[in-house]
């Protein structure tokens, strides 16, 4: 009997769905799953029919419990001499996905699973979800995902989870209060429904306008003022030459559905 693939990918109505498919092991990350994620994000980015992506975990207990301990390998080869951007390419931000990405948290998130929370554009969680970072409890350093969590939810949240390890699980309600989670639903089913409702709405927007909006907002987390605002202004001006800049207002005036041009290099 063939082994189930570690990642399920499906496409429908402009929405790509990526499902971490290792529920028997908490949807933990193995080398095979990491490679599958990198390939999937590349497909999402290159397929002009895809307007938005949704990532979630299989089952209703775990979203992702981080690296699979049984498959963990450290200090292999020249890994210590390679940059983070070369070694780690499994989250949407790591892979520079320009399209909107919605993360649907269906259960526990731990360790490396926090990358998807920190690196997705919108996070929707079920009220029964929880967040933890057990790195230090197993003698590992939380030096990557915790930085993303600090950016998204604040220094205190990252330090609490990063230093308490497996002795603390942050409830979904608290994560929502801190901004780690954007929308909260009562059940896994309701969470997925909300994600798809939102994804369908997002898919109707101008792909190029969303890509530049996303780039400007994320840049604000990396640049100080006024550099971030200057960068955002340049992105905004660059869109003036794109066909969608004219098509959007024209479609609104004519009370019709806009016909967007998915080519980022198109010019009017």
Backbone as a ProteinNet text record, in pm:
[ID]
protein_1_A
[PRIMARY]
XXXXXXXXXXXXXXXXXXXXXXXXXXXXXXXXXXXXXXXXXXXXXXXXXXXXXXXXXXXXXXXXXXXXXXXXXXXXXXXXXXXXXXXXXXXXXXXXXXXXXXXXXXXXXXXXXXXXXXXXXXXXXXXXXXXXXXXXXXXXXXXXXXXXXXXXXXXXXXXXXXXXXXXXXXXXXXXXXXXXXXXXXXXXXXXXXXXXXXXXXXXXXXXXXXXXXXXXXXXXXXXXXXXXXXXXXXXXXXXXXXXXXXXXXXXXXXXXXXXXXXXXXXXX
[TERTIARY]
85	0	88.9	62.4	145.4	130.2	241.6	239.8	178.7	98.1	33	136.4	117.7	213.2	212.4	328.7	334.7	265.6	240.7	173.9	68.8	-52.9	-160.1	-178.3	-184.9	-201.3	-317.8	-409.5	-522.9	-549.2	-615.9	-644.1	-790.3	-855.9	-994.3	-1029.4	-1085.5	-1137.5	-1034.7	-911.4	-808	-745.8	-784.1	-734.1	-652.2	-530.3	-447.2	-459	-475.9	-482.8	-368	-287	-176.7	-210.9	-207.4	-241.3	-124.3	-68.6	35.2	-29.1	20.6	-53.4	22	58.2	120.3	50.9	-81.8	-156.6	-116.3	-65.8	-24.8	98	170	288	278.7	157.8	138.1	168.5	161.3	197	336.7	426.4	563	638.9	744	819.7	935	932.2	1040.3	1111.7	1231.1	1298.3	1211.9	1135.9	1049.5	940.4	881.8	776.2	831.3	950	1010.1	1034.4	1083.5	1107	975.7	873.4	742.6	683.3	703	653.4	723.4	854.5	927.9	877	856.1	804.9	664.3	580.9	442.4	434.7	516.6	514.5	561.7	656.7	702.5	590.3	514.3	401.4	295.6	268	170.2	213.6	340.6	391.5	387.8	418.8	431.8	300.3	200.5	72.1	-12.9	-33.7	-108.8	-256.8	-306	-446.3	-467.8	-361.5	-372.5	-365.8	-467.1	-472.6	-443.5	-468.6	-449.7	-425.1	-350.8	-321.7	-369.6	-413.3	-456.1	-370.1	-310.5	-232.9	-291.4	-305.7	-360.4	-298.2	-342.9	-293.4	-404.5	-369.8	-469.1	-514.3	-639.4	-692.9	-743.3	-776.9	-830.1	-756.8	-637.2	-559.8	-434.5	-367.4	-239.6	-236.3	-189.5	-158.1	-19.8	81.1	217.5	296.2	357.4	430.7	580.4	619.8	760.9	836.3	968.4	1053.1	1028.2	1024.2	1011.5	1140.1	1128.7	1247.7	1320.2	1244.2	1306.3	1386.7	1354.3	1424.7	1519.1	1536.6	1619.6	1767.2	1832.5	1975.9	2038.6	2139.2	2204	2352.4	2410	2552.9	2594.8	2500.8	2532.1	2610.4	2719.5	2796.5	2842.8	2821.2	2862.8	2743.5	2641.9	2520.2	2547.9	2643.4	2671.7	2728.4	2775.5	2833.1	2734.7	2611.8	2512.5	2416.5	2369.6	2275.6	2136.9	2061.5	1925.2	1841.2	1856	1774	1805	1921.4	1957.9	1905.7	1914.5	1878.3	1728.4	1665.3	1523.9	1434.1	1356.8	1270.3	1139.5	1067.1	943.3	820.7	838.3	723.7	700.2	582.3	556.1	650.2	685.8	776.9	918.8	961.1	1092.9	1104.6	995.1	994.2	949.7	933.9	899.1	772.6	670.7	541.7	475.5	446.7	390.3	238.3	176.9	31.4	-12.8	-134.4	-183.4	-188.1	-146.5	-146.2	-222.6	-322.4	-403	-364	-328	-292.8	-412.3	-457.8	-571.9	-519.9	-525.2	-470.8	-579.8	-566.6	-670.1	-638.8	-526.2	-489.5	-360.5	-285	-161.2	-54.5	13.6	129.2	249.4	358	477.4	602.1	703.7	835.2	832.4	886.3	894.6	761.2	651.6	519.9	486.9	554.5	532	578.1	664.6	706.3	586.1	490	373.5	285.7	281.9	207	275.8	407.5	483.8	493	490.5	520.2	399.9	280.6	159.8	104	19.5	-36.3	-155.4	-238	-357.6	-362.6	-387.8	-394.7	-533.4	-599.1	-731.7	-719.7	-766.2	-748.9	-879.6	-890	-1001.5	-976.4	-1082.5	-1069.1	-997.9	-992.7	-924.9	-778.1	-725.8	-584	-497.6	-369.7	-274.2	-138.2	-51.8	77.2	186.7	294.3	404.6	535.8	646.2	778.2	868.8	881	951.6	1100.6	1158.3	1299	1391	1381.3	1476.8	1455.9	1335.7	1307.1	1377	1416.6	1490.3	1631	1679.2	1816.4	1844.6	1740	1757.7	1735.7	1788.3	1773.2	1655.5	1569.3	1460.7	1510.9	1578.9	1643	1587.3	1480.9	1424.1	1275.4	1193.6	1049.5	1012.9	1090.3	1062.6	1081.6	1172.5	1192.1	1068.1	1012.3	889.6	772.3	764.5	657.2	671.5	794.7	817.7	769.1	789.4	745.2	593	530.3	385.5	307.5	355.7	278.1	346.3	471.2	539.8	651.2	743.6	860.2	820.5	721.8	681.4	631.3	550.4	496.6	607.9	704.6	815.3	901.6	928.9	1011.7	940.3	812.2	736.1	738.8	703.8	702.1	842.7	934.9	1069.9	1146.6	1122.2	1194.9	1121.6	988.8	912.3	913	933	937.3	804.6	811.9	690.2	605.7	649.9	571.1	460	457.5	353.9	293	160.8	86.3	-1	20.2	-60.3	-195.4	-306.4	-438.7	-466.4	-554.2	-588.1	-644.7	-722.8	-781.9	-673.5	-568.7	-459	-380.1	-358.4	-287.3	-363.8	-495.6	-579.9	-568.9	-568.1	-554.8	-422.8	-317.4	-185.2	-161.8	-250.3	-232.8	-158.6	-124.8	-63.9	-166.6	-292.2	-405.8	-494.3	-539.8	-621.3	-770.6	-813.5	-955.3	-967.9	-1070.7	-1090.6	-1229.9	-1237.7	-1365.5	-1380.8	-1504.9	-1533.6	-1489	-1496.6	-1466.2	-1370.4	-1312	-1223.1	-1300.3	-1421.6	-1502.9	-1533.3	-1569.9	-1599.7	-1475.5	-1360	-1234.6	-1202.9	-1219.7	-1196.2	-1297.2	-1422.9	-1526.1	-1492.3	-1448.8	-1413.5	-1294.1	-1197.4	-1079.2	-1115.3	-1202.5	-1239.8	-1328.7	-1414	-1495.6	-1405.9	-1305.1	-1211.1	-1126	-1080.6	-996.9	-1071.5	-1199.3	-1279.2	-1292.5	-1304.5	-1312.8	-1178.7	-1070.6	-937.3	-906.1	-950.8	-921.6	-983.7	-1080.3	-1144.7	-1069.7	-967.1	-892.7	-782.6	-728	-618.8	-495.1	-445.9	-326.8	-205.1	-182.8	-65.5	-77.8	-196.5	-215.7	-195	-241.8	-222.7	-76.3	-5.6	135.6	217.3	188.9	263.4	222	93.3	46.7	114.5	119	183.1	331.3	399	540.9	566.1	480.2	497	476.6	373.7	343.4	452.2	496.4	602.1	732.9	759.8	883.2	885.6	767.3	762.6	814	817.7	871.2	1022.4	1080.8	1224.6	1295.9	1220.1	1279.5	1231.1	1314.8	1269.2	1201.9	1127.7	1078.6	1194.8	1202.9	1104.4	1130.9	1231	1264.8	1146.3	1070.7	956.8	850.1	822.8	723	770.8	897.7	952.3	943.2	972.5	964.7	819.9	726.8	585.7	537.5	585.9	548.3	597.3	718	770.7	691.3	651.8	569.9	435.5	376.6	247.5	257.5	360.7	377.2	401.6	473.4	502.9	375	270.1	143.4	66.7	101.5	29.4	41.6	148.7	170.2	105.2	49.3	-9.8	-155	-201	-339.3	-444.4	-417.8	-517.2	-546.9	-451.9	-471.7	-587.2	-606.6	-716.3	-839.6	-817.6	-929.4	-1016.9	-956.8	-1035.1	-1137.2	-1096.5	-1193.2	-1295.2	-1249	-1339	-1449.1	-1410.6	-1508.6	-1607.3	-1560.1	-1647.5	-1749.3	-1703.3	-1793.2	-1897	-1852.8	-1942.9	-2023.1	-2002.5	-2075.4	-2064	-1941.2	-1913	-1796.7	-1775.9	-1663.8	-1534.2	-1435.1	-1307.4	-1238.6	-1169.8	-1090	-943.6	-883.6	-748.5	-644.3	-531.1	-418.1	-318.9	-297.5	-210.4	-61.1	-25.9	115.3	168.9	264.3	316.2	393.7	436	514	429.8	299.2	211.1	210.9	196.3	191.8	73.6	12.9	-103.4	-59
-119.2	0	124.6	216.3	334.5	427.5	487.2	579.8	712.5	772.7	899.1	1009.1	1097.9	1207.5	1299.4	1356.7	1442.1	1576.8	1614.2	1741.1	1719	1763.1	1757.5	1896	1902.1	2029.5	2018	2113.6	2115.3	2258.2	2270	2400.7	2406.6	2517.6	2537.3	2684.6	2737.6	2874.7	2978.4	2960.4	3057.8	3044.5	2939.4	2919.7	2790.8	2801.2	2682.4	2644.3	2515.2	2467.9	2371.4	2402.6	2317.6	2260.4	2127.8	2062.9	1977.6	2011.9	1929.5	1797.4	1688.1	1562.2	1453	1483.4	1382.4	1384.3	1366.7	1379.7	1277.5	1161.9	1058.8	1100.5	1202.1	1253.7	1404.2	1451.7	1593.2	1686.2	1633.9	1713.1	1773.7	1696.8	1744.6	1750.8	1829.5	1857.9	1760.3	1688.7	1598.9	1659.5	1611.8	1662.8	1652.1	1542.8	1524	1629.4	1659.2	1759	1898.2	1929.1	2059.2	2080.3	1977	1987.2	2001.5	1927.5	1936.1	2075.4	2136.8	2272.2	2372.8	2359.8	2451.7	2442.3	2319.6	2300.4	2357.6	2336.8	2383.6	2536	2601	2747.5	2802.9	2735.3	2780.1	2768.4	2658.7	2640.7	2748.4	2776.6	2880.6	3014.2	3045.2	3173.1	3181.7	3072.2	3075.8	3055.6	2995.8	2969.3	3096	3156.7	3282.2	3264.2	3140.1	3115	3118.3	3103	3104.4	3248.7	3289.6	3426.7	3432.6	3323.5	3321.3	3178.1	3159.1	3024.5	3011.3	2890.9	2855.9	2739.1	2750.6	2639.1	2598.1	2467.1	2414.9	2278.3	2215.5	2083.8	1981.5	1856.8	1749.7	1716.4	1677.1	1640.2	1760.5	1738.5	1847.2	1862.6	1803.8	1814.3	1899.3	1885.6	1954.3	2026.6	2149.9	2219.8	2175.1	2200.2	2154.9	2160.1	2048.4	2040.8	2061	2121	2151.9	2038.7	2041.6	1941.2	1803.3	1703.1	1565.2	1526.6	1497.6	1467.1	1344.8	1248.1	1126.1	1151.2	1262.5	1293	1410.5	1457.6	1575.1	1542.6	1623.3	1610.1	1747.5	1756.1	1886.2	1877.2	1992.3	1998.7	1916	1890.6	1805.6	1883.4	1829.2	1891.2	2031	2124.8	2263.6	2352.2	2295.2	2368.3	2496.1	2490.8	2606.9	2723.6	2698.4	2804.9	2861.2	2810.3	2855.4	2955.4	3050	3151.3	3092	3155.8	3113.6	3104.9	3203	3206.6	3092.6	3032.1	2918.9	2787.8	2773.6	2647.3	2633.7	2741.2	2734.1	2796.6	2710.3	2756.2	2676.1	2684.5	2606.5	2688.1	2814.3	2899.2	2995.2	3056.2	3145.7	3265.3	3319.1	3434.4	3392.7	3276.2	3225.6	3210.5	3169.7	3145.8	3268.8	3381.7	3508.5	3498.2	3437.5	3427	3564.3	3616.1	3750.3	3751.1	3633.4	3624.2	3611.8	3656	3646.3	3501.7	3479.4	3346.2	3351.1	3263	3252	3124.4	3135.9	3019.8	2983	2858.8	2809.6	2717.2	2763.7	2689.2	2601	2470.8	2375.7	2303.9	2336.2	2267.8	2323.4	2239	2282.5	2323.2	2433.5	2478.3	2480.6	2419.3	2414.8	2436.8	2499	2508.6	2559.8	2478.3	2517.2	2546.7	2496	2527.8	2675.3	2743.9	2887	2968.8	2911.3	2981.7	3017.3	2925.8	2950.6	3060.2	3069.4	3175.7	3308.9	3311.2	3434.9	3481.8	3389.3	3423.4	3426.4	3397.5	3408.3	3549.4	3587.3	3722.2	3735.6	3632.8	3633.5	3500.5	3504.4	3383.1	3370.9	3258.4	3229.3	3102.6	3105.6	2990.3	2948.5	2819	2768.8	2800.2	2819.7	2860.5	2755.6	2632	2526.1	2512.4	2598.5	2592.1	2643.6	2610.8	2659	2672.7	2753.8	2786.5	2767.9	2699.5	2679	2669.3	2681.8	2674.3	2591.7	2464.1	2371	2357.6	2443.5	2430.7	2412.1	2505.8	2500.9	2378.7	2320.9	2203.5	2079.1	2082.7	1969.4	2013.8	2121.7	2164.9	2232.9	2290.5	2357.5	2508	2586.5	2731.7	2774	2857.4	2915.9	3049.4	3044.2	3165.1	3216.1	3152.2	3195.4	3227.9	3124.4	3147.5	3243.4	3241.8	3331.9	3478.3	3504	3640.4	3685.4	3594.7	3626.3	3648.9	3570.6	3587.2	3720.4	3760.2	3889.6	4003.1	3987.2	4088.3	4092.8	3976.3	3969.6	3994.4	3941.9	3946.4	4022.6	4065.7	4142.4	4064.9	4139.6	4081.5	3988.9	4030.6	3951.3	3813.5	3804.5	3675.6	3581.7	3635.8	3553.2	3505.5	3592.9	3555.6	3456.4	3477	3385.6	3244.5	3229.6	3096.9	3042	3128.8	3083.2	3036.5	3099.6	3063.6	2960.7	2961.6	2865.4	2726.8	2720.4	2590.9	2517.5	2388	2307.2	2321.2	2401	2421	2524	2591.4	2692	2678.7	2675.6	2677.4	2801.7	2886.4	3007.9	2974.8	3005.7	2977.9	3064.4	3016.3	3089.1	3227	3236.5	3365.5	3468.5	3426.7	3517.8	3552.9	3455.9	3482.2	3582.7	3573.1	3667.5	3807.4	3815.3	3944.7	4013.4	3935.2	3989.8	4018.9	3970.4	3991.6	3880.9	3774	3658.4	3589.7	3595.4	3543.5	3661.4	3663.2	3775.3	3750.8	3627.5	3593.6	3464.3	3455.6	3339.4	3282.3	3150.5	3082.8	2969.8	2924.8	2827	2685.4	2647.3	2509.4	2507.2	2389.6	2373.4	2396.7	2344.3	2360	2506.9	2579.1	2721.4	2799.8	2755.4	2822.7	2807.5	2687.4	2664.1	2739.6	2739.7	2812.7	2961.2	3016.5	3159	3186.3	3095.2	3112.9	3113.9	3021.6	3014.6	3131.6	3175.3	3293.5	3414.3	3428.7	3539	3521.9	3399	3372.4	3402.5	3367.9	3394.9	3544.2	3620.7	3766.1	3822.4	3773.8	3820.6	3788.3	3671.2	3627.5	3718.1	3799.3	3889.4	4022.3	4043.5	4168.6	4164.7	4279.9	4289.5	4217.5	4115.6	4042.7	4133.4	4224.1	4310.2	4410.5	4466	4561.2	4492.1	4367.1	4294.5	4261	4222	4186.8	4306.1	4424.3	4543	4589	4574.9	4608.6	4520	4389.8	4295	4328.7	4361.6	4391.8	4516.9	4616.9	4741	4718.4	4641.8	4619.9	4537.4	4429.4	4347.5	4425.1	4512.6	4591.6	4682.4	4722.8	4811.2	4742.9	4608.5	4536	4523.8	4560.6	4546.6	4680.4	4784.9	4916	5016.1	5110.4	5218.7	5327.4	5414.6	5534.4	5631.8	5711.5	5719.8	5623.9	5534.9	5446.7	5359.6	5307.4	5221.3	5297	5420.3	5500.5	5538.3	5570.1	5602	5480.9	5363.1	5240.3	5213.6	5229.3	5209.9	5306.4	5430.1	5530.3	5490.1	5436.3	5392	5273.3	5181.3	5068	5116.3	5210.5	5265.6	5329.3	5409	5476.2	5376.3	5268.3	5169.2	5106.9	5105.2	5044.3	5133.4	5260.3	5350.5	5308.2	5239.3	5197.7	5063.5	4996	4863.7	4875.6	4785	4791.5	4788.8	4721.1	4712.8	4848.4	4941.6	5074.1	5146.6	5119.6	5179.9	5090.9	4960.9	4866.7	4871.9	4884.2	4885.3	4996.8	5123.2	5232.6	5224.9	5181.7	5172.4	5069	4954.7	4851.2	4899	4974.8	5028.9	5125.2	5211.9	5308	5237	5131.9	5059.1	4950.5	4937.1	4840.3	4698.1	4659.5	4525.2	4466.6	4335.9	4269.6	4304.9	4345.3	4382.1	4260.5	4283	4179	4213.9	4146.2	4181	4116.1	4181.2	4127.5	4065.8	3933.6	3869.4	3888.8	3950	3969.4	4091.8	4072.8	4187.8	4286.1	4240.6	4325.9	4391.7	4369.3	4428.7	4580.5	4648.2	4794.2	4841.9	4950.2	5005	5107.9
0	0	0	-95.4	-110.5	9.9	49.3	160.9	116.7	202.4	169.4	152.3	55.6	36.6	158.9	194.6	313.1	295.4	169.5	141.1	33.5	61.8	-37	-97	-230	-299	-395.7	-389.2	-481	-526.5	-641.3	-698.8	-741.2	-712	-754.7	-745.9	-854.4	-856.6	-813.2	-858.9	-829.2	-691.3	-617.3	-481.7	-475.4	-427.1	-403.9	-257.3	-232.6	-93.4	-68.4	32.6	74.5	211.4	222.7	349.1	396.4	511.9	573.5	610.9	554.2	560.6	636.9	761	846.6	983.9	984.4	1110.5	1215.9	1172.6	1267.5	1347	1298.3	1368	1385.2	1410.5	1439	1323.3	1199.8	1081	1094.8	1156.9	1177.8	1045.3	1045.9	924.6	905.6	796	757	636.4	603.2	483.3	357.9	345.7	229.1	224	340.3	346.3	316.4	366.2	340.4	191	123.4	-20.5	-96.7	-52.3	-117.3	-101.6	14.6	37.8	-52.7	-65.5	-153	-296.4	-345.1	-480.9	-495.7	-393.7	-399.9	-401.7	-319.7	-318.1	-452	-514.7	-646.7	-749.2	-742.6	-833.6	-811.2	-685	-651.9	-711.6	-697.9	-746.7	-898.6	-967.1	-1112.6	-1186.9	-1123.2	-1189	-1187.6	-1304.5	-1311.1	-1279.8	-1281.7	-1246.9	-1095.8	-1019.5	-873.1	-824.5	-749.2	-697.5	-547.7	-475.1	-330.3	-287.1	-178.6	-128.1	15.7	49.9	185.6	231.3	349	404.2	537.9	557.7	682.9	711.7	819.6	855.7	850.4	826.8	824	966	978.7	1109.3	1186.3	1312.3	1393.9	1527	1538.4	1662.7	1647.9	1532.9	1513.9	1380	1384.5	1259.3	1213.2	1298.6	1271.1	1400.6	1437.9	1564.2	1547	1434.7	1412.9	1347.3	1361.5	1298.5	1358.6	1272.8	1319.1	1392.2	1520.8	1600.5	1545.7	1495.7	1444.3	1317.4	1246.3	1121.9	1137.5	1260.1	1285	1265.4	1181.9	1160.3	1177.8	1259.1	1282.7	1249.1	1212.6	1184.2	1064.9	971.7	857.7	751.8	705.1	597.7	632.9	539.5	559.7	593.8	657.1	687.4	765.5	857.1	940.7	860.7	740.1	658.5	555.6	556.1	459.6	521.5	439.1	485.6	507.5	595.1	623	495.8	405.4	284.7	189.1	202.7	117.1	174.6	306.3	371.4	393.8	441	480.1	374.3	305.3	197.1	197.8	309.5	316.6	354.2	393.9	425	308.7	300.2	187.2	182	297.2	297.6	262.2	308.6	270.8	119.9	56.4	-87.9	-167	-98.1	-161.1	-246.1	-188.2	-257.5	-257.6	-375.3	-386.2	-371.5	-378	-369	-223.3	-191.9	-54.1	-5.9	118.1	177.7	309.5	322.1	442.7	515.1	642.1	723.5	810.5	799	876.2	985.4	1109.4	1222.4	1281.9	1261.6	1301.5	1432.5	1496.5	1620.8	1675.9	1743.8	1807.9	1706.4	1737.4	1659.3	1753	1710.2	1795	1710.2	1771.3	1709.2	1567	1475.2	1335.2	1271	1328.1	1274.8	1286.9	1379.9	1398.3	1278.9	1194.6	1073.4	987.2	976.4	892.6	951.4	1084.2	1150.2	1125.4	1145.1	1130.7	986.3	890.4	751.5	659	708.8	626.3	638.2	543.2	542.9	636.9	641.8	726.6	800.3	930.3	1011.6	1072.6	1044.6	1099.9	1182.9	1306	1394.8	1457.4	1486.8	1564.6	1711	1787.1	1927.3	2011.9	1964.2	2038.6	2006.5	1918.5	1881.6	1996.1	1991.8	2092	2025.8	2087.9	2029.3	2133.7	2095.7	2188.4	2111.2	2183.9	2121.5	2212.9	2183.3	2272.4	2243.3	2161.3	2124.2	2245.2	2341.3	2453	2541.3	2538.4	2620.9	2568.7	2441.8	2385.2	2344.1	2409.7	2388.5	2257.2	2193.9	2066.2	2083	1990	1992.8	1905.7	1960.2	1881.8	1828.8	1715.4	1664.1	1533.5	1481.4	1354.5	1367.9	1393.3	1402.5	1513.8	1623	1734.6	1694.8	1601.3	1551.8	1475.5	1395.4	1322.5	1415.9	1523.7	1620.8	1694.1	1725.2	1789.9	1701	1571.4	1476.3	1467.9	1474.2	1455.8	1584.7	1696.8	1821.9	1934.3	1912.3	2015	2082.9	2140.9	2205.8	2321	2400.5	2516.8	2478.8	2374.1	2331	2288.1	2212	2164.3	2280	2375.7	2489.4	2580.8	2603.7	2689.2	2632.2	2505.7	2444.9	2426.4	2383.5	2353.8	2475.8	2591.5	2712.5	2798.2	2794.9	2874.7	2811.6	2680.4	2614.4	2624.1	2643.1	2641.2	2767.3	2862.7	2984.3	2966.1	2849.4	2826.6	2687.6	2684.9	2558.8	2556.2	2459.3	2449	2386.4	2453.6	2398.2	2275.5	2191	2068.8	2099.3	2205.8	2243.1	2272.8	2346.4	2377.9	2252	2165.7	2040.2	1955.4	1958	1884.1	1945.2	2077.1	2143.7	2109.7	2091.8	2063.4	1915	1828.3	1685.7	1614.3	1685.3	1620.4	1530.8	1573.5	1497.8	1459.7	1334.6	1286.7	1303.5	1282.1	1294.3	1372.4	1455.1	1542.3	1518.8	1501.4	1480.6	1581.8	1601.3	1707.1	1674	1547.3	1508.9	1390.1	1366.9	1251.6	1122.3	1114.9	994.7	968.3	1073.6	1058.1	1018.5	1068.2	1035.3	887.3	835	692.6	607.3	650.1	575.7	568.9	682.3	685.8	594.8	595.5	511.9	364.1	323.2	182.3	141.5	231.5	203.9	179.4	263.7	249.2	124	98.8	-18	-147.4	-153.1	-273	-297.4	-190.3	-204.4	-250.6	-190.6	-227.3	-372.4	-418.6	-554.9	-660.8	-621.8	-716.8	-733.1	-652.2	-658.1	-763	-794.5	-891.5	-839.5	-910.8	-865	-846.3	-941.1	-932.1	-817.4	-799.6	-689.6	-555	-542	-416.8	-393.8	-500.6	-486.7	-437.3	-492.8	-452.2	-312.9	-280.2	-145.9	-42.1	-70.9	19.5	36.4	-73.6	-65.7	19.4	3.3	79.2	228.8	264.3	405.8	473.1	408.6	468.2	479.1	382.1	386.9	509.1	555.9	672.7	798.3	798.2	913.9	908.2	795.2	775.6	761.7	728.2	704.6	809.2	847	934.4	851.6	918.4	850.8	836.4	728	619.8	504.3	516.5	404.3	363.3	460.6	428.9	351.1	392.1	322.3	182.7	168.6	36.1	-56.6	-1.6	-79.8	-122	-27.2	-58.4	-164.7	-160.7	-260.9	-399.7	-408.1	-537	-591.3	-503.4	-547.3	-598.3	-525.6	-566.3	-704.4	-728.1	-857.6	-969.9	-939.5	-1043.9	-1098.8	-1016.8	-1059.9	-1156.9	-1163.8	-1253.2	-1399.3	-1434.9	-1573.5	-1604.9	-1503.3	-1524.4	-1570.8	-1659	-1708	-1597.7	-1487.8	-1380.5	-1317.7	-1328.7	-1270.7	-1340.4	-1468.4	-1545.9	-1542.8	-1550.2	-1556.6	-1431.9	-1314.2	-1190.8	-1185	-1198.2	-1196.8	-1310.7	-1430.8	-1545.5	-1521.2	-1465.5	-1435.1	-1328.9	-1232.4	-1128.6	-1188.2	-1276.9	-1341.9	-1427	-1498.3	-1588.8	-1517.6	-1386.2	-1303	-1357.2	-1385.9	-1434.3	-1356	-1372.3	-1307.4	-1378.8	-1305.9	-1366.2	-1426.5	-1536.3	-1601.7	-1576.2	-1478.3	-1437.7	-1528	-1539.4	-1615.9	-1515.7	-1518.4	-1419.2	-1444	-1558.3	-1593.4	-1519	-1424.9	-1350.2	-1438.6	-1557.3	-1645.8	-1754.6	-1752.1	-1853.6	-1839.2	-1951.8	-1952	-2036.3	-1993.9	-2067	-2170.3
[MASK]
++++++++++++++++++++++++++++++++++++++++++++++++++++++++++++++++++++++++++++++++++++++++++++++++++++++++++++++++++++++++++++++++++++++++++++++++++++++++++++++++++++++++++++++++++++++++++++++++++++++++++++++++++++++++++++++++++++++++++++++++++++++++++++++++++++++++++++

